[in-house]
């Protein structure tokens, strides 16, 4: 089992930045991929970014490329999502998830955090 805890969400003005953290515990020695997803009210959960166990390969949704950066520190069992140039449409609950054979679909991830709220004001 793997437990995931997100932190770092909050209220920020448009154009601002936030860094989300996803701390993993449990069987963190497994070489699993970690992804970030988000869900706005009334919308489906959507893929944001993902990183492989080594950190060598990253994946991004097209709308986040150039603004968001995902990274991981395996020594701290933590994955980060640096979000810059935030827009009001980035407002959502952000979730981290781990261990999936398919990167961009939320349906195959085995483990999920509880989510952290990000609100971007205009």
DSSP file (Angstrom, degrees, kcal/mol; ACC not computed):
  #  RESIDUE AA STRUCTURE BP1 BP2  ACC     N-H-->O    O-->H-N    N-H-->O    O-->H-N    TCO  KAPPA ALPHA  PHI   PSI    X-CA   Y-CA   Z-CA
    1    1 A X              0   0    0      0, 0.0    26,-2.8     0, 0.0     2,-0.4   0.000 360.0 360.0 360.0 147.5    0.0    0.0    0.0
    2    2 A X  E     -A   26   0A   0     24,-0.2     2,-0.4    25,-0.1    24,-0.2  -0.996 360.0-155.5-127.9 131.8    1.0    3.6   -0.7
    3    3 A X  E     -A   25   0A   0     22,-2.8    22,-2.2    -2,-0.4     2,-0.4  -0.904   9.7-163.6-107.6 137.7   -0.4    6.6    1.1
    4    4 A X  E     -A   24   0A   0    108,-0.4     2,-0.4    -2,-0.4   110,-0.4  -0.968   6.8-173.7-123.9 134.4   -0.3   10.0   -0.6
    5    5 A X  E     -A   23   0A   0     18,-2.0    18,-2.7    -2,-0.4     2,-0.2  -0.976   9.9-156.4-131.4 119.4   -0.7   13.4    1.0
    6    6 A X  E     +A   22   0A   0     -2,-0.4     2,-0.3    16,-0.2    16,-0.2  -0.609  18.6 164.2 -90.8 152.8   -1.0   16.6   -1.0
    7    7 A X  E     +A   21   0A   0     14,-2.0    14,-2.7    -2,-0.2   109,-0.1  -0.967  39.5  70.1-154.8 167.4   -0.2   20.1    0.3
    8    8 A X        +     0   0    0     -2,-0.3    11,-0.3     1,-0.3    14,-0.0   0.366  60.9 132.9 104.8  -4.9    0.6   23.5   -1.0
    9    9 A X        +     0   0    0     12,-0.1     2,-0.3     9,-0.1    -1,-0.3  -0.192  22.7 119.1 -71.4 171.5   -2.8   24.6   -2.3
   10   10 A X  E     -d  118   0B   0    107,-0.8   109,-2.8   106,-0.1     2,-0.5  -0.989  60.9 -48.2 164.4-165.0   -4.3   27.9   -1.6
   11   11 A X  E     +d  119   0B   0     -2,-0.3     2,-0.3   107,-0.2   109,-0.2  -0.869  53.6 165.4-103.7 130.4   -5.6   31.2   -2.9
   12   12 A X  E     -d  120   0B   0    107,-2.6   109,-2.5    -2,-0.5     2,-0.1  -0.986  34.6-111.7-142.9 150.6   -3.5   33.1   -5.4
   13   13 A X  E >   -d  121   0B   0     -2,-0.3     3,-2.3   107,-0.2    73,-0.2  -0.465  51.0 -81.6 -78.9 155.7   -4.1   35.9   -7.9
   14   14 A X  T 3  S+     0   0    0    107,-2.4    73,-0.2     1,-0.3    -1,-0.1  -0.303 120.4  29.5 -55.9 136.9   -4.0   35.4  -11.6
   15   15 A X  T 3  S+     0   0    0     71,-3.2    70,-0.6     1,-0.3    -1,-0.3   0.259  99.8 115.5  92.6 -11.0   -0.4   35.4  -12.8
   16   16 A X    <   -     0   0    0     -3,-2.3    70,-2.3    70,-0.2     2,-0.3  -0.089  57.5-122.8 -83.5-175.1    0.9   34.1   -9.5
   17   17 A X        -     0   0    0     67,-0.2     2,-0.3    68,-0.2    67,-0.2  -0.925  20.2-178.8-132.5 152.9    2.6   30.8   -8.6
   18   18 A X  E     - B   0  83A   0     65,-2.1    65,-3.3    -2,-0.3     2,-0.5  -0.981  16.1-146.8-143.2 152.2    2.1   27.9   -6.3
   19   19 A X  E     - B   0  82A   0     -2,-0.3     2,-0.3   -11,-0.3    63,-0.2  -0.974  15.2-159.6-122.1 118.8    4.1   24.7   -5.6
   20   20 A X  E     - B   0  81A   0     61,-2.6    61,-2.4    -2,-0.5     2,-0.4  -0.694   4.7-156.7 -92.5 147.2    2.1   21.6   -4.7
   21   21 A X  E     -AB   7  80A   0    -14,-2.7   -14,-2.0    -2,-0.3     2,-0.4  -0.944   8.8-163.8-122.9 146.9    3.7   18.7   -2.9
   22   22 A X  E     -AB   6  79A   0     57,-2.2    57,-2.2    -2,-0.4     2,-0.5  -0.926  11.7-163.2-130.3 105.9    2.7   15.1   -2.8
   23   23 A X  E     -AB   5  78A   0    -18,-2.7   -18,-2.0    -2,-0.4     2,-0.3  -0.786   7.0-157.4 -95.0 128.0    4.4   13.1    0.0
   24   24 A X  E     +A    4   0A   0     53,-3.2     2,-0.3    -2,-0.5   -20,-0.2  -0.801  14.1 173.7-106.4 144.9    4.3    9.3   -0.3
   25   25 A X  E     +A    3   0A   0    -22,-2.2   -22,-2.8    -2,-0.3     2,-0.5  -0.936  45.9  40.1-141.0 165.7    4.6    6.8    2.4
   26   26 A X  E    S+A    2   0A   0     -2,-0.3     2,-2.4   -24,-0.2   -24,-0.2  -0.838 118.1  10.3  98.0-133.5    4.3    3.0    2.6
   27   27 A X  S >  S+     0   0    0    -26,-2.8     3,-1.2    -2,-0.5    -1,-0.1  -0.379  76.2 147.5 -82.5  63.7    5.7    0.9   -0.2
   28   28 A X  T 3   +     0   0    0     -2,-2.4    -1,-0.2     1,-0.2     4,-0.2   0.514  54.6  77.7 -80.6  -3.0    7.5    3.8   -1.8
   29   29 A X  T 3  S+     0   0    0     -3,-0.2    -1,-0.2     2,-0.1     2,-0.1   0.668  70.4 105.0 -77.7 -14.2   10.4    1.7   -3.0
   30   30 A X  S <  S-     0   0    0     -3,-1.2     2,-1.8     1,-0.1    69,-0.1  -0.412  81.1-123.1 -65.7 142.3    8.1    0.5   -5.8
   31   31 A X        +     0   0    0     -2,-0.1     2,-0.3    68,-0.0    22,-0.2  -0.530  55.0 152.5 -89.1  73.8    9.1    2.0   -9.1
   32   32 A X        -     0   0    0     -2,-1.8     2,-0.2    -4,-0.2    69,-0.1  -0.687  46.0-114.1-106.8 157.3    5.8    3.6   -9.9
   33   33 A X        -     0   0    0     -2,-0.3    66,-2.7    67,-0.3     2,-0.4  -0.552  26.6-149.3 -79.7 151.2    4.8    6.6  -11.9
   34   34 A X  E     -FE  51  98B   0     17,-2.3    17,-2.5    64,-0.2     2,-0.3  -0.990  15.9-174.9-125.1 133.1    3.2    9.6  -10.1
   35   35 A X  E     -FE  50  97B   0     62,-2.8    62,-2.6    -2,-0.4     2,-0.4  -0.876  19.2-138.9-125.2 158.1    0.7   11.9  -11.7
   36   36 A X  E     +FE  49  96B   0     13,-3.6    12,-2.6    -2,-0.3    13,-1.5  -0.955  24.5 175.8-112.0 136.0   -1.2   15.0  -10.9
   37   37 A X  E     -FE  47  95B   0     58,-3.0    58,-2.9    -2,-0.4     2,-0.3  -0.868  11.1-155.6-128.2 164.5   -4.9   15.4  -11.8
   38   38 A X  E     -FE  46  94B   0      8,-2.3     8,-3.1    -2,-0.3     2,-0.4  -0.987   4.4-162.8-142.0 155.5   -7.4   18.2  -11.2
   39   39 A X  E     - E   0  93B   0     54,-2.2    54,-2.3    -2,-0.3     2,-0.2  -0.949   4.6-163.4-142.5 118.9  -11.1   18.4  -10.9
   40   40 A X    >   -     0   0    0      4,-0.4     3,-2.3    -2,-0.4    52,-0.1  -0.630  46.5 -75.6 -93.1 157.4  -13.2   21.6  -11.1
   41   41 A X  T 3  S+     0   0    0      1,-0.3    -1,-0.1    -2,-0.2     3,-0.1  -0.277 118.7   7.0 -55.6 130.3  -16.8   21.7   -9.9
   42   42 A X  T 3  S+     0   0    0      1,-0.3     2,-0.3    -3,-0.1    -1,-0.3   0.507 112.9 101.1  78.3   4.1  -19.1   20.1  -12.4
   43   43 A X  S <  S-     0   0    0     -3,-2.3    -1,-0.3     1,-0.0     2,-0.1  -0.801  75.0-102.4-120.7 162.0  -16.2   18.8  -14.6
   44   44 A X        -     0   0    0     -2,-0.3    -4,-0.4     1,-0.1     2,-0.3  -0.395  47.1 -91.3 -76.7 157.8  -14.5   15.5  -15.0
   45   45 A X        -     0   0    0     -6,-0.2     2,-0.3    -2,-0.1    -6,-0.2  -0.537  51.4-160.6 -68.4 131.7  -11.1   14.8  -13.4
   46   46 A X  E     -F   38   0B   0     -8,-3.1    -8,-2.3    -2,-0.3     2,-0.2  -0.887  19.1-106.4-123.5 150.8   -8.4   15.8  -15.9
   47   47 A X  E     +F   37   0B   0     -2,-0.3   -10,-0.2    57,-0.3     3,-0.1  -0.454  34.7 169.1 -71.0 138.7   -4.8   14.9  -16.4
   48   48 A X  E     -     0   0B   0    -12,-2.6    13,-2.4     1,-0.4     2,-0.3   0.723  58.2 -35.1-113.3 -57.3   -2.2   17.6  -15.5
   49   49 A X  E     -FG  36  60B   0    -13,-1.5   -13,-3.6    11,-0.2    -1,-0.4  -0.981  48.5-162.4-164.3 161.7    1.2   16.1  -15.5
   50   50 A X  E     -FG  35  59B   0      9,-2.0     9,-2.5    -2,-0.3     2,-0.3  -0.983   3.2-158.4-151.3 159.0    3.1   12.9  -14.6
   51   51 A X  E     -FG  34  58B   0    -17,-2.5   -17,-2.3    -2,-0.3     7,-0.2  -0.999  20.4-121.7-141.9 141.1    6.7   11.8  -13.9
   52   52 A X    >   -     0   0    0      5,-2.2     3,-0.8    -2,-0.3   -19,-0.1  -0.240  38.4 -98.0 -74.7 169.7    8.3    8.4  -14.1
   53   53 A X  T 3  S+     0   0    0      1,-0.3    21,-0.1   -22,-0.2   -21,-0.1   0.887 124.9  46.3 -57.2 -41.7   10.1    6.8  -11.1
   54   54 A X  T 3  S-     0   0    0    -23,-0.1    -1,-0.3     1,-0.1    20,-0.1   0.702 105.0-128.3 -74.2 -19.0   13.5    8.0  -12.2
   55   55 A X  S <  S+     0   0    0     -3,-0.8    -2,-0.1     2,-0.2    17,-0.1   0.434  79.7 114.3  83.8  -1.3   12.3   11.5  -12.9
   56   56 A X  S    S+     0   0    0      1,-0.1     2,-0.5    -5,-0.0    -3,-0.0   0.781  70.1  48.3 -76.5 -25.8   13.8   11.2  -16.4
   57   57 A X        -     0   0    0      2,-0.0    -5,-2.2     0, 0.0     2,-0.3  -0.958  65.5-178.1-122.0 131.0   10.5   11.3  -18.3
   58   58 A X  E     -G   51   0B   0     -2,-0.5     2,-0.4    -7,-0.2    -7,-0.2  -0.906   8.7-158.6-125.0 154.4    7.7   13.8  -17.7
   59   59 A X  E     -G   50   0B   0     -9,-2.5    -9,-2.0    -2,-0.3     2,-0.3  -0.976  10.4-174.7-132.3 143.2    4.3   14.2  -19.3
   60   60 A X  E     -G   49   0B   0     -2,-0.4   -11,-0.2   -11,-0.2     2,-0.2  -0.987  29.9-114.5-138.0 147.7    2.1   17.2  -19.5
   61   61 A X    >>  -     0   0    0    -13,-2.4     3,-1.8    -2,-0.3     4,-1.1  -0.563  40.4-114.4 -70.0 147.7   -1.4   18.1  -20.7
   62   62 A X  G >4 S+     0   0    0      1,-0.3     3,-0.6    -2,-0.2    -1,-0.1   0.857 114.1  55.9 -56.7 -38.5   -1.1   20.6  -23.6
   63   63 A X  G 34 S+     0   0    0      1,-0.2    -1,-0.3     3,-0.1   -15,-0.0   0.640 109.9  46.6 -72.6 -12.2   -2.7   23.4  -21.7
   64   64 A X  G X> S+     0   0    0     -3,-1.8     4,-2.6   -16,-0.2     3,-2.1   0.577  80.7 118.2-103.1 -14.0   -0.1   23.1  -18.9
   65   65 A X  T << S+     0   0    0     -4,-1.1     4,-0.1    -3,-0.6   -16,-0.0  -0.300  84.0  13.7 -58.7 133.4    3.0   22.9  -21.0
   66   66 A X  T 34 S+     0   0    0      2,-0.5    -1,-0.3     1,-0.1     3,-0.1   0.196 126.8  58.7  87.5 -17.4    5.4   25.8  -20.3
   67   67 A X  T <4 S+     0   0    0     -3,-2.1    17,-2.2     1,-0.2     2,-0.3   0.727 100.5  50.0-110.1 -35.3    3.5   26.8  -17.1
   68   68 A X  E  <  -C   83   0A   0     -4,-2.6    -2,-0.5    15,-0.2     2,-0.4  -0.826  60.0-167.9-110.3 146.1    3.7   23.8  -14.9
   69   69 A X  E     -C   82   0A   0     13,-2.4    13,-3.0    -2,-0.3     2,-0.4  -0.990   4.9-159.9-134.0 125.8    6.7   21.7  -14.0
   70   70 A X  E     +C   81   0A   0     -2,-0.4     2,-0.3    11,-0.2    11,-0.2  -0.837  20.0 160.2-103.6 142.1    6.6   18.3  -12.3
   71   71 A X  E     -C   80   0A   0      9,-1.9     9,-3.1    -2,-0.4     2,-0.4  -0.967  21.7-146.5-151.0 164.1    9.6   16.8  -10.5
   72   72 A X  E     -C   79   0A   0     -2,-0.3     2,-0.5     7,-0.3     7,-0.2  -0.996   8.3-159.1-140.0 147.2   10.2   14.2   -7.9
   73   73 A X  E >>> -C   78   0A   0      5,-3.3     5,-2.0    -2,-0.4     3,-0.9  -0.912   9.0-173.8-121.2  98.4   12.7   13.7   -5.0
   74   74 A X  T 345S+     0   0    0     -2,-0.5     3,-0.4     1,-0.3    -1,-0.1   0.791  82.3  64.2 -68.4 -26.5   12.8   10.0   -4.3
   75   75 A X  T 345S+     0   0    0      1,-0.2    -1,-0.3    -3,-0.1    -2,-0.0   0.839 115.2  32.4 -63.6 -30.4   15.0   10.6   -1.3
   76   76 A X  T <45S-     0   0    0     -3,-0.9    -1,-0.2     2,-0.2    -2,-0.2   0.368 106.3-128.0-103.0   1.5   12.1   12.5    0.3
   77   77 A X  T  <5 +     0   0    0     -4,-0.5   -53,-3.2    -3,-0.4     2,-0.4   0.904  66.8 131.9  51.5  44.5    9.5   10.3   -1.4
   78   78 A X  E   < -BC  23  73A   0     -5,-2.0    -5,-3.3   -55,-0.2     2,-0.4  -0.979  45.7-159.8-133.1 139.1    7.9   13.5   -2.7
   79   79 A X  E     -BC  22  72A   0    -57,-2.2   -57,-2.2    -2,-0.4     2,-0.3  -0.949  16.3-155.8-115.5 139.1    6.6   14.7   -6.0
   80   80 A X  E     -BC  21  71A   0     -9,-3.1    -9,-1.9    -2,-0.4     2,-0.4  -0.838  12.6-161.3-116.1 150.5    6.2   18.5   -6.7
   81   81 A X  E     -BC  20  70A   0    -61,-2.4   -61,-2.6    -2,-0.3     2,-0.6  -0.906  10.6-162.1-129.6 105.0    4.1   20.4   -9.1
   82   82 A X  E     -BC  19  69A   0    -13,-3.0   -13,-2.4    -2,-0.4     2,-0.6  -0.770   9.5-166.5 -86.4 122.7    5.4   24.0   -9.7
   83   83 A X  E     +BC  18  68A   0    -65,-3.3   -65,-2.1    -2,-0.6     2,-0.3  -0.948  10.0 175.1-118.1 118.0    2.6   26.1  -11.2
   84   84 A X        +     0   0    0    -17,-2.2   -67,-0.2    -2,-0.6   -68,-0.2  -0.741  59.1  24.2-116.1 165.0    3.4   29.4  -12.7
   85   85 A X  S    S-     0   0    0    -70,-0.6    -1,-0.2    -2,-0.3   -68,-0.2   0.898  83.8-161.3  49.3  48.7    1.3   32.0  -14.6
   86   86 A X        -     0   0    0    -70,-2.3   -71,-3.2    -3,-0.2     2,-0.3  -0.273   7.4-158.4 -67.0 146.5   -1.8   30.7  -13.0
   87   87 A X    >   -     0   0    0    -73,-0.2     3,-2.3   -72,-0.1     4,-0.2  -0.835  31.9-109.6-120.7 157.2   -5.2   31.5  -14.5
   88   88 A X  G >  S+     0   0    0     -2,-0.3     3,-1.8     1,-0.3    32,-0.4   0.847 117.7  63.0 -55.5 -32.7   -8.7   31.5  -13.0
   89   89 A X  G 3  S+     0   0    0      1,-0.3    -1,-0.3    30,-0.1   -49,-0.0   0.563  88.4  70.3 -72.3  -5.9   -9.5   28.4  -15.1
   90   90 A X  G <  S+     0   0    0     -3,-2.3    -1,-0.3     2,-0.0     2,-0.2   0.517  70.5 120.9 -82.5  -5.6   -6.8   26.5  -13.2
   91   91 A X    <   +     0   0    0     -3,-1.8     2,-0.3    -4,-0.2    28,-0.2  -0.424  40.5 105.9 -62.0 124.5   -9.0   26.7  -10.1
   92   92 A X  E    S- H   0 118B   0     26,-1.9    26,-2.7    -2,-0.2     2,-0.6  -0.967  76.2 -79.0-177.5 171.6   -9.7   23.1   -9.1
   93   93 A X  E     -EH  39 117B   0    -54,-2.3   -54,-2.2    -2,-0.3     2,-0.5  -0.868  47.9-147.2 -88.5 127.8   -9.0   20.4   -6.5
   94   94 A X  E     -EH  38 116B   0     22,-3.0    22,-2.1    -2,-0.6     2,-0.4  -0.853  16.2-172.1-104.4 130.9   -5.6   19.0   -7.4
   95   95 A X  E     -E   37   0B   0    -58,-2.9   -58,-3.0    -2,-0.5     2,-0.4  -0.917  14.1-147.5-119.6 143.1   -4.9   15.3   -6.7
   96   96 A X  E     -E   36   0B   0     -2,-0.4    17,-2.2   -60,-0.2     2,-0.3  -0.864  20.3-175.8-104.1 152.2   -1.8   13.2   -6.9
   97   97 A X  E     -EI  35 112B   0    -62,-2.6   -62,-2.8    -2,-0.4     2,-0.3  -0.968   6.7-153.1-144.2 154.5   -2.0    9.6   -7.8
   98   98 A X  E     +EI  34 111B   0     13,-2.1    13,-1.9    -2,-0.3    12,-1.1  -0.961  52.2  25.5-137.1 150.8    0.5    6.8   -8.1
   99   99 A X        +     0   0    0    -66,-2.7    11,-1.9    -2,-0.3     2,-0.3   0.986  61.6 146.4  70.8  89.2    1.1    3.5   -9.9
  100  100 A X        -     0   0    0      9,-0.2   -67,-0.3    -3,-0.1    -1,-0.2  -0.991  46.8-145.5-149.8 143.1   -0.6    3.2  -13.3
  101  101 A X  S    S+     0   0    0     -2,-0.3     2,-0.5     7,-0.2    -1,-0.1   0.653  95.6  58.8 -79.0 -15.0    0.3    1.5  -16.6
  102  102 A X  S    S-     0   0    0      3,-0.2     6,-0.2     1,-0.2     3,-0.1  -0.969  72.4-158.9-119.7 123.9   -1.5    4.3  -18.4
  103  103 A X  S    S+     0   0    0     -2,-0.5    -1,-0.2     1,-0.2   -54,-0.1   0.928  82.3  35.8 -70.4 -48.7   -0.1    7.8  -17.8
  104  104 A X  S    S+     0   0    0    -57,-0.1     2,-0.5   -56,-0.0   -57,-0.3   0.516  96.9  83.9 -94.5  -6.4   -3.0   10.1  -18.7
  105  105 A X    >   -     0   0    0     -3,-0.1     3,-0.7     1,-0.1     4,-0.3  -0.839  60.1-154.8 -99.8 131.6   -6.0    8.3  -17.7
  106  106 A X  G >  S+     0   0    0     -2,-0.5     3,-0.8   -61,-0.2    -1,-0.1   0.690  83.0  79.3 -72.5 -15.5   -7.2    8.5  -14.0
  107  107 A X  G 3  S+     0   0    0      1,-0.2    -1,-0.2    -7,-0.0    -2,-0.0   0.731  92.3  45.4 -69.2 -23.1   -8.9    5.2  -14.2
  108  108 A X  G <  S+     0   0    0     -3,-0.7    -1,-0.2    -6,-0.2    -7,-0.2   0.538  80.3 112.6-100.8  -6.8   -5.9    3.0  -13.8
  109  109 A X    <   -     0   0    0     -3,-0.8    -9,-0.2    -4,-0.3   -10,-0.2  -0.479  50.6-159.0 -71.2 134.4   -4.1    4.7  -10.9
  110  110 A X        +     0   0    0    -11,-1.9     2,-0.4   -12,-1.1   -11,-0.2   0.846  69.8  42.3 -82.5 -35.0   -4.0    2.5   -7.8
  111  111 A X  E     -I   98   0B   0    -13,-1.9   -13,-2.1   -12,-0.1     2,-0.3  -0.914  62.3-176.7-124.4 141.2   -3.4    5.1   -5.1
  112  112 A X  E     -I   97   0B   0     -2,-0.4  -108,-0.4   -15,-0.2   -15,-0.2  -0.975  18.1-135.6-135.2 146.3   -4.8    8.6   -4.6
  113  113 A X        -     0   0    0    -17,-2.2  -108,-0.2    -2,-0.3     3,-0.1  -0.309  34.7-105.5 -85.2-178.9   -4.4   11.5   -2.2
  114  114 A X        -     0   0    0   -110,-0.4  -109,-0.1     1,-0.2   -19,-0.1   0.617  61.5-117.5 -86.9 -13.2   -7.2   13.4   -0.7
  115  115 A X        -     0   0    0    -19,-0.1     2,-0.4     1,-0.0   -20,-0.2   0.055  15.2-122.9  95.9 154.5   -6.6   16.5   -2.8
  116  116 A X  E     - H   0  94B   0    -22,-2.1   -22,-3.0  -109,-0.1     2,-0.3  -0.999  25.0-120.2-136.8 135.5   -5.7   20.1   -2.2
  117  117 A X  E     - H   0  93B   0     -2,-0.4  -107,-0.8   -24,-0.2     2,-0.5  -0.570  23.5-171.2 -81.2 131.3   -7.7   23.1   -3.3
  118  118 A X  E     -dH  10  92B   0    -26,-2.7   -26,-1.9    -2,-0.3     2,-0.5  -0.990   4.8-176.5-118.9 123.9   -6.2   25.7   -5.7
  119  119 A X  E     -d   11   0B   0   -109,-2.8  -107,-2.6    -2,-0.5     2,-0.6  -0.983   6.7-166.7-124.5 124.7   -8.2   28.9   -6.2
  120  120 A X  E     -d   12   0B   0     -2,-0.5     2,-0.3   -32,-0.4  -107,-0.2  -0.945  10.9-153.5-113.3 118.5   -7.0   31.5   -8.7
  121  121 A X  E      d   13   0B   0   -109,-2.5  -107,-2.4    -2,-0.6   -33,-0.1  -0.640 360.0 360.0 -92.9 148.4   -8.7   34.9   -8.5
  122  122 A X              0   0    0     -2,-0.3    -1,-0.1  -109,-0.2  -109,-0.1   0.454 360.0 360.0 -89.4 360.0   -9.0   37.2  -11.4
